[in-house]
Amino acid sequence: MKSEIKHELDWSGYKDQGMGDPYADIPRSGGDFAKAVSVCINSGVCEEQTRGLMCPSYRIDKRKQRSPGGRVSLFKRVLNLDSPDALLQDKELAAAMDDCISCKGCKRECESSLDMAMIKVEYLAQRIKNITRVKKIRPVYLRAWLFAEWPFLLYRYPWLKWGMRIRNVQPWLAKLSEYLLAINAGVILPEPARQPFRATQQVYKPSFINSRGVNRKKENKTAYKVVLWIDTFTALFQPEVAQDALALLLNAGYCVTLVQPEQSGDGHILDSGRTLFSQGRVDRTREEASRLLAVLGPHAEKGLSIVGLEPSALLMLRDEYKVLGLGEQAQQMAGAAVLLEEFIAKERINHRFNLRFISAKTEPALLVHGHCHQKSVGAMKSVRKVLRLIPDIDFSIIESSCCGMAGTFGMETEHALQSQKMAELSLLPALRQQPDATVLSTGFSCAHQIKATTSRQTVHLASYLAEHMITN
């Protein structure tokens, strides 16, 4: 990848990286992208770490090339070659990047904040852009497209949800999908709800309600305003979580503006673009991000918080949108977007969230598993603070890296064994030690991995809080 080749992401934030430093070791080609790769200082912390998030693909087999530092070495080697196709043809690099699960552990825990998750997206985007020219690359085109367009297809063709359910109970269909699409026959697919979340109005005034219905007898006309954004994962697969989050905020006295997938009015759904981005479909991601920003942007400009429920979706607004070339609006959105637990923790400090909760003294212990992206921004601190609002609660946070599902990673045939090994690093042993505990998991893919590997149902933070809130 010569420096004159157009990057799909905006790497200008690294333009001064290594300037004047003779030890920066920046490759000859690649421009600012090469500088982003070169932030690594080869300290080896990614290979020495045994706790925290980084790096699950290295931890399971200890192959150096699967560590963030090992991947950097491979990138530097190919970016220093004269061939314009070296980046795309190198088999070692392809294998190493294929095993990267984009957990963002290196960005948080590496002293240089190496962003291998973003580097992988650029790499995938270059492969997609040059696939017809570089003949040696043979990705699973249809599966990658299917996973990228998953939420859009489910809204466009609702009958697909029945196909997913039938596939889960018919072994021959699971085998067929493995043969045709390399979708792991040994893992169930997440099943959409019978009806996705659809709200009947856009603005809800605060009132005392239960976790499933609204009672408009009491209203607070001076309530603080907040925007609750319902992502497609939540709307399609966990509509009850959206309802519980709305109930929680209304009972806490907030005036809630609801933004949901089927709201654009032009036939398009509002989506973060996470599935597209993860597969390297940057142009499509940019389209969907622009559409979502057009709706959420005016609220952010007014200084309102944009509250999200799914970490991988909400944190797109905080991180990935800033490298899509979407201008000042994306920068402003990054400062407004917060996870539910972050919002509650902050509002509690400001004495605006005063909802009371019933005691959990007689309930089973609570095991909490955090999503990788949730951990990467330090949001587990907020989870702790929010859970402590419930009197007598007995909870513990599982010390773990990635659960192994990592979006679609655990559903891909070639990654089935790696996914299981990642789960066995700490998550599954912790669950086996407390078979009667309630399991809380905010991440959609994490909840699916737990269900697929243990058959245990998880509860979302919004639902757990809604179940314990005092409404009178």
C-alpha positions as CSV (number, residue, x, y, z in Angstrom):
1,M,0.0,0.0,0.0
2,K,1.9,3.0,-1.3
3,S,1.3,6.3,0.4
4,E,-0.5,7.7,-2.7
5,I,-3.2,5.0,-2.4
6,K,-6.2,6.6,-0.9
7,H,-6.8,5.6,2.7
8,E,-10.4,4.7,3.6
9,L,-10.2,6.2,7.1
10,D,-8.9,9.5,8.2
11,W,-5.4,9.0,9.8
12,S,-4.5,12.7,9.9
13,G,-4.5,12.5,13.7
14,Y,-1.1,10.7,13.4
15,K,0.5,13.1,10.9
16,D,3.0,14.4,13.5
17,Q,3.6,10.9,15.0
18,G,7.4,10.2,15.2
19,M,8.4,13.6,13.6
20,G,12.1,14.2,14.4
21,D,12.4,10.8,16.2
22,P,15.1,8.7,14.5
23,Y,13.8,5.7,16.5
24,A,10.2,5.9,15.3
25,D,10.9,3.4,12.6
26,I,8.1,4.6,10.3
27,P,7.8,2.5,7.1
28,R,8.6,4.0,3.7
29,S,5.0,3.7,2.4
30,G,1.6,4.1,4.0
31,G,1.6,7.7,4.9
32,D,-0.2,8.6,8.1
33,F,-1.5,5.0,8.3
34,A,2.1,3.8,8.6
35,K,2.6,6.3,11.4
36,A,-0.4,4.9,13.3
37,V,1.1,1.5,13.0
38,S,4.4,2.8,14.3
39,V,3.2,4.1,17.6
40,C,4.2,0.7,19.0
41,I,7.5,0.9,20.9
42,N,8.0,-2.9,21.2
43,S,7.8,-2.8,25.0
44,G,6.3,-6.3,25.0
45,V,3.6,-5.5,27.5
46,C,1.0,-7.1,25.2
47,E,2.9,-10.4,25.5
48,E,3.5,-10.2,29.2
49,Q,0.1,-9.2,30.4
50,T,-2.0,-11.9,32.1
51,R,-4.9,-9.8,33.4
52,G,-7.0,-7.2,31.8
53,L,-8.4,-7.1,28.2
54,M,-5.3,-7.3,26.0
55,C,-4.8,-9.6,23.9
56,P,-7.1,-12.7,23.8
57,S,-5.9,-14.0,20.4
58,Y,-2.3,-14.0,21.7
59,R,-3.2,-15.4,25.1
60,I,-4.8,-18.6,23.7
61,D,-1.7,-19.9,21.9
62,K,1.2,-17.5,22.7
63,R,2.2,-17.0,19.0
64,K,4.1,-13.8,18.8
65,Q,2.6,-12.8,15.5
66,R,-0.8,-12.8,17.1
67,S,0.1,-10.2,19.6
68,P,-0.4,-6.5,18.8
69,G,3.4,-6.0,18.7
70,G,3.7,-9.0,16.4
71,R,1.1,-7.6,14.0
72,V,2.9,-4.3,14.0
73,S,6.1,-6.0,12.9
74,L,4.3,-7.7,10.0
75,F,2.8,-4.4,8.9
76,K,6.1,-2.7,9.0
77,R,7.7,-5.4,6.9
78,V,5.1,-5.3,4.1
79,L,4.9,-1.5,4.1
80,N,8.6,-1.3,3.5
81,L,8.4,-3.5,0.4
82,D,8.4,-2.1,-3.1
83,S,5.3,-4.0,-4.3
84,P,2.1,-2.0,-4.2
85,D,0.2,-5.2,-3.5
86,A,2.4,-6.4,-0.7
87,L,0.0,-5.4,2.1
88,L,-2.8,-7.4,0.4
89,Q,-0.8,-10.4,-0.7
90,D,1.2,-11.2,2.5
91,K,-0.2,-14.5,3.9
92,E,1.3,-14.1,7.3
93,L,-0.2,-10.7,7.8
94,A,-3.6,-11.9,6.5
95,A,-3.6,-14.8,9.0
96,A,-2.6,-12.5,11.9
97,M,-5.2,-9.9,11.1
98,D,-7.9,-12.6,10.6
99,D,-7.4,-13.6,14.2
100,C,-7.6,-10.0,15.6
101,I,-11.0,-9.7,17.3
102,S,-10.9,-5.8,17.5
103,C,-11.4,-5.8,21.3
104,K,-9.6,-2.5,21.6
105,G,-7.6,-3.8,24.5
106,C,-4.3,-2.6,23.0
107,K,-5.8,0.9,22.6
108,R,-6.6,1.1,26.3
109,E,-3.8,-1.0,27.9
110,C,-0.8,-0.4,25.6
111,E,1.3,2.6,26.8
112,S,1.3,3.9,23.2
113,S,-2.4,3.4,22.7
114,L,-1.9,1.3,19.6
115,D,-5.3,1.1,17.9
116,M,-5.1,-2.3,16.2
117,A,-8.9,-2.5,15.9
118,M,-9.0,0.6,13.7
119,I,-5.9,-0.6,11.8
120,K,-7.7,-3.8,11.0
121,V,-10.7,-1.9,9.5
122,E,-8.3,0.0,7.1
123,Y,-6.7,-3.3,6.2
124,L,-10.1,-4.9,5.4
125,A,-11.2,-1.9,3.5
126,Q,-8.1,-2.0,1.3
127,R,-8.7,-5.7,0.6
128,I,-12.3,-5.0,-0.4
129,K,-11.3,-2.1,-2.6
130,N,-8.5,-4.0,-4.3
131,I,-10.1,-7.5,-4.4
132,T,-10.5,-7.6,-8.1
133,R,-7.0,-6.5,-8.8
134,V,-5.3,-8.8,-6.2
135,K,-6.2,-12.2,-7.4
136,K,-4.7,-14.2,-4.6
137,I,-7.2,-13.0,-2.0
138,R,-10.1,-15.3,-1.4
139,P,-12.2,-14.0,1.5
140,V,-15.7,-15.5,2.2
141,Y,-17.4,-12.7,0.3
142,L,-21.0,-13.8,0.9
143,R,-20.6,-14.4,4.6
144,A,-18.8,-11.1,5.1
145,W,-21.6,-9.2,3.2
146,L,-24.3,-11.1,5.1
147,F,-22.8,-10.2,8.5
148,A,-22.2,-6.6,7.4
149,E,-25.8,-6.1,6.2
150,W,-27.4,-8.3,9.0
151,P,-29.6,-5.7,10.7
152,F,-30.7,-4.1,7.5
153,L,-31.7,-7.4,6.0
154,L,-33.8,-8.3,9.1
155,Y,-35.7,-5.1,8.8
156,R,-36.2,-5.4,5.0
157,Y,-37.1,-9.1,5.1
158,P,-38.7,-10.0,8.4
159,W,-39.2,-13.6,7.4
160,L,-35.5,-14.1,7.8
161,K,-35.9,-14.3,11.6
162,W,-38.0,-17.5,11.1
163,G,-35.1,-18.9,9.0
164,M,-32.7,-18.3,11.8
165,R,-35.0,-20.0,14.3
166,I,-35.4,-23.1,12.0
167,R,-31.7,-23.3,11.4
168,N,-31.1,-23.5,15.1
169,V,-33.3,-26.5,15.6
170,Q,-32.6,-28.3,12.3
171,P,-29.0,-29.8,12.3
172,W,-29.0,-30.4,8.6
173,L,-29.7,-26.6,8.0
174,A,-26.9,-25.7,10.3
175,K,-24.6,-28.0,8.4
176,L,-25.8,-26.5,5.1
177,S,-25.1,-23.0,6.3
178,E,-21.6,-24.1,7.4
179,Y,-21.0,-25.7,3.9
180,L,-22.3,-22.7,2.0
181,L,-21.3,-19.8,4.2
182,A,-18.7,-21.2,6.7
183,I,-21.1,-20.3,9.6
184,N,-20.2,-22.6,12.5
185,A,-22.8,-25.3,12.7
186,G,-22.0,-25.9,16.3
187,V,-23.1,-22.5,17.5
188,I,-26.7,-21.3,17.6
189,L,-27.5,-18.0,15.8
190,P,-29.0,-15.2,17.9
191,E,-32.8,-15.2,17.4
192,P,-34.6,-11.9,16.8
193,A,-37.7,-11.2,18.9
194,R,-41.1,-11.9,17.4
195,Q,-41.7,-8.1,17.2
196,P,-38.9,-5.5,17.2
197,F,-39.1,-2.5,19.5
198,R,-41.4,0.2,18.0
199,A,-42.3,3.2,20.1
200,T,-45.6,5.0,19.4
201,Q,-44.2,8.5,20.0
202,Q,-41.0,10.4,20.0
203,V,-41.1,12.4,23.3
204,Y,-42.1,10.9,26.6
205,K,-42.7,13.1,29.7
206,P,-41.6,11.8,33.0
207,S,-44.2,9.7,34.9
208,F,-44.3,6.9,37.4
209,I,-44.4,3.6,35.4
210,N,-43.6,0.0,35.8
211,S,-41.0,-1.8,33.8
212,R,-43.4,-2.8,31.0
213,G,-46.0,0.0,30.8
214,V,-46.6,3.7,31.2
215,N,-48.8,5.4,33.7
216,R,-49.3,9.1,33.0
217,K,-50.9,10.2,36.2
218,K,-47.9,12.1,37.4
219,E,-45.7,14.4,35.3
220,N,-42.8,16.7,36.1
221,K,-42.8,19.7,33.7
222,T,-39.3,20.9,34.9
223,A,-37.6,17.6,34.1
224,Y,-34.2,17.3,32.7
225,K,-34.0,16.2,29.0
226,V,-32.2,13.3,27.6
227,V,-32.1,11.4,24.3
228,L,-32.4,7.6,24.5
229,W,-31.1,6.0,21.3
230,I,-32.3,2.5,20.6
231,D,-29.8,0.7,18.4
232,T,-30.8,-2.1,15.9
233,F,-29.3,-4.9,18.1
234,T,-31.5,-3.9,21.0
235,A,-34.6,-3.2,18.9
236,L,-34.4,-6.5,17.0
237,F,-33.2,-8.9,19.6
238,Q,-34.0,-7.4,23.0
239,P,-37.0,-5.0,22.7
240,E,-37.7,-5.5,26.4
241,V,-34.4,-3.8,27.2
242,A,-35.4,-0.7,25.3
243,Q,-38.7,-0.6,27.2
244,D,-37.0,-1.1,30.5
245,A,-34.5,1.7,29.8
246,L,-37.3,4.1,28.9
247,A,-39.2,3.1,32.1
248,L,-36.0,3.7,34.1
249,L,-35.4,7.2,32.8
250,L,-39.0,8.2,33.0
251,N,-39.3,7.0,36.6
252,A,-36.1,8.9,37.4
253,G,-37.9,12.1,36.3
254,Y,-36.4,12.7,32.8
255,C,-38.1,13.9,29.7
256,V,-37.0,11.4,27.1
257,T,-36.7,11.9,23.4
258,L,-36.6,8.5,21.8
259,V,-34.7,7.8,18.7
260,Q,-35.3,4.4,17.2
261,P,-34.3,2.5,14.0
262,E,-37.6,3.0,12.1
263,Q,-37.6,6.8,12.5
264,S,-35.9,8.3,9.5
265,G,-39.1,8.6,7.5
266,D,-37.4,7.8,4.2
267,G,-37.6,4.1,4.3
268,H,-34.1,3.7,5.8
269,I,-33.4,2.4,9.3
270,L,-31.2,4.4,11.6
271,D,-28.1,2.2,12.5
272,S,-24.7,2.9,13.9
273,G,-23.0,1.0,11.1
274,R,-21.1,-1.2,13.5
275,T,-21.6,-4.4,11.5
276,L,-20.6,-2.7,8.3
277,F,-17.5,-1.2,9.9
278,S,-16.4,-4.5,11.4
279,Q,-16.3,-6.0,7.9
280,G,-14.4,-3.1,6.4
281,R,-17.3,-1.6,4.5
282,V,-16.2,2.0,5.2
283,D,-18.3,3.7,2.5
284,R,-21.5,2.1,3.7
285,T,-20.6,2.9,7.3
286,R,-20.2,6.5,6.3
287,E,-23.6,6.6,4.7
288,E,-25.3,5.1,7.7
289,A,-23.3,7.3,10.1
290,S,-24.3,10.4,8.2
291,R,-28.0,9.4,8.3
292,L,-27.8,8.8,12.1
293,L,-25.9,12.0,12.8
294,A,-28.6,14.0,10.9
295,V,-31.1,12.8,13.5
296,L,-29.0,12.8,16.7
297,G,-26.7,15.8,15.8
298,P,-29.3,18.5,16.6
299,H,-29.8,17.1,20.1
300,A,-26.1,17.0,20.7
301,E,-25.8,20.6,19.6
302,K,-28.3,21.5,22.3
303,G,-26.0,19.9,24.9
304,L,-28.2,16.8,25.5
305,S,-26.7,13.5,26.4
306,I,-27.2,10.7,23.8
307,V,-27.7,7.5,25.9
308,G,-27.1,4.1,24.3
309,L,-27.6,0.6,25.5
310,E,-25.3,-1.5,23.4
311,P,-21.6,-0.8,23.9
312,S,-20.4,-1.8,20.4
313,A,-23.0,0.5,18.8
314,L,-22.9,3.5,21.1
315,L,-19.2,3.7,21.2
316,M,-19.1,4.0,17.4
317,L,-20.4,7.5,18.0
318,R,-17.5,8.2,20.5
319,D,-14.6,6.7,18.5
320,E,-15.1,5.4,15.0
321,Y,-17.2,8.3,13.7
322,K,-14.3,10.6,14.2
323,V,-12.2,8.9,11.5
324,L,-14.9,8.7,8.9
325,G,-14.5,12.3,7.7
326,L,-17.8,13.5,9.0
327,G,-16.7,16.8,10.2
328,E,-17.4,18.8,13.3
329,Q,-20.7,17.1,14.0
330,A,-19.0,13.8,14.6
331,Q,-16.6,15.5,17.0
332,Q,-19.5,17.0,18.8
333,M,-21.3,13.7,19.0
334,A,-18.3,12.1,20.5
335,G,-18.7,14.3,23.5
336,A,-22.4,13.7,23.9
337,A,-22.7,9.9,23.5
338,V,-22.7,7.9,26.8
339,L,-23.6,4.4,27.9
340,L,-26.6,4.1,30.2
341,E,-24.3,3.3,33.2
342,E,-22.1,6.3,32.5
343,F,-25.1,8.6,32.3
344,I,-26.6,7.4,35.6
345,A,-23.3,7.6,37.4
346,K,-22.7,11.1,36.2
347,E,-26.3,12.2,37.0
348,R,-26.1,10.7,40.4
349,I,-23.0,12.8,41.1
350,N,-24.9,15.9,40.0
351,H,-27.9,14.9,42.2
352,R,-30.3,14.6,39.3
353,F,-30.8,10.8,39.3
354,N,-32.5,10.1,42.6
355,L,-34.5,6.9,41.8
356,R,-34.6,4.5,44.7
357,F,-34.4,0.7,44.4
358,I,-35.6,-2.3,46.4
359,S,-33.2,-4.5,48.3
360,A,-31.6,-7.5,46.6
361,K,-30.8,-9.2,49.9
362,T,-32.7,-12.4,49.3
363,E,-31.7,-12.7,45.6
364,P,-28.9,-14.8,44.1
365,A,-25.5,-13.3,43.7
366,L,-24.9,-11.3,40.5
367,L,-22.0,-12.0,38.1
368,V,-21.2,-9.2,35.8
369,H,-19.4,-9.7,32.5
370,G,-18.3,-6.6,30.6
371,H,-18.2,-6.1,26.9
372,C,-14.7,-5.5,25.5
373,H,-15.5,-2.0,24.2
374,Q,-17.2,-1.2,27.5
375,K,-14.0,-2.1,29.3
376,S,-11.9,-0.2,26.7
377,V,-13.4,3.1,27.7
378,G,-13.4,2.4,31.5
379,A,-17.2,2.1,31.8
380,M,-17.0,-0.8,34.2
381,K,-16.3,1.7,37.0
382,S,-19.7,3.3,36.2
383,V,-21.3,-0.2,36.3
384,R,-20.0,-0.7,39.8
385,K,-21.3,2.7,40.9
386,V,-24.7,2.1,39.5
387,L,-25.2,-1.4,40.8
388,R,-24.3,-0.2,44.3
389,L,-27.4,2.0,44.2
390,I,-29.4,-1.3,44.9
391,P,-29.4,-2.0,48.6
392,D,-27.8,-5.2,49.9
393,I,-26.7,-6.3,46.4
394,D,-24.1,-9.1,46.2
395,F,-22.3,-8.7,42.9
396,S,-18.8,-9.3,41.4
397,I,-17.3,-8.4,38.1
398,I,-15.7,-11.3,36.2
399,E,-12.0,-10.6,35.6
400,S,-11.8,-11.5,31.9
401,S,-10.7,-10.7,28.5
402,C,-12.9,-11.2,25.4
403,C,-15.8,-13.7,25.7
404,G,-14.8,-15.1,22.3
405,M,-17.9,-14.2,20.3
406,A,-16.5,-10.8,19.3
407,G,-19.3,-9.8,17.1
408,T,-19.4,-12.6,14.5
409,F,-15.9,-14.1,15.2
410,G,-17.4,-17.0,17.2
411,M,-19.9,-17.8,14.5
412,E,-17.2,-18.3,11.8
413,T,-16.3,-21.9,11.2
414,E,-12.6,-21.3,11.0
415,H,-12.6,-19.5,14.4
416,A,-14.8,-21.9,16.3
417,L,-11.9,-23.4,18.4
418,Q,-10.3,-20.1,19.1
419,S,-13.6,-18.7,20.2
420,Q,-14.1,-21.6,22.7
421,K,-10.5,-21.1,24.0
422,M,-11.1,-17.4,24.6
423,A,-14.2,-18.2,26.5
424,E,-12.3,-20.7,28.6
425,L,-9.6,-18.2,29.6
426,S,-11.8,-16.9,32.5
427,L,-15.4,-16.4,31.6
428,L,-16.7,-20.0,31.5
429,P,-14.7,-21.1,34.6
430,A,-16.2,-18.1,36.5
431,L,-19.7,-19.1,35.4
432,R,-19.2,-22.7,36.4
433,Q,-18.0,-21.7,39.8
434,Q,-21.4,-20.0,40.5
435,P,-24.0,-22.0,38.7
436,D,-26.9,-20.4,40.6
437,A,-25.8,-16.8,40.1
438,T,-27.7,-14.3,37.9
439,V,-25.5,-13.2,35.0
440,L,-25.5,-9.6,33.9
441,S,-24.1,-8.8,30.5
442,T,-24.8,-5.5,28.6
443,G,-23.0,-6.5,25.4
444,F,-25.2,-8.3,22.8
445,S,-22.5,-10.6,21.5
446,C,-21.3,-11.4,25.1
447,A,-24.8,-12.4,26.0
448,H,-25.1,-14.6,23.0
449,Q,-21.8,-16.3,23.7
450,I,-22.9,-17.1,27.3
451,K,-26.2,-18.5,26.0
452,A,-24.5,-20.5,23.2
453,T,-21.8,-22.1,25.5
454,T,-23.8,-22.5,28.8
455,S,-27.5,-22.2,27.9
456,R,-27.7,-19.5,30.7
457,Q,-29.8,-16.5,30.0
458,T,-28.3,-13.1,30.9
459,V,-29.9,-9.9,32.0
460,H,-29.1,-6.4,30.7
461,L,-28.2,-3.6,33.2
462,A,-31.3,-1.6,32.1
463,S,-33.6,-4.5,32.9
464,Y,-32.0,-5.4,36.2
465,L,-32.3,-1.8,37.4
466,A,-35.9,-1.6,36.1
467,E,-36.8,-4.8,38.0
468,H,-35.6,-3.2,41.3
469,M,-36.8,0.4,40.9
470,I,-39.4,1.7,43.4
471,T,-42.2,3.3,41.4
472,N,-44.3,4.9,44.2
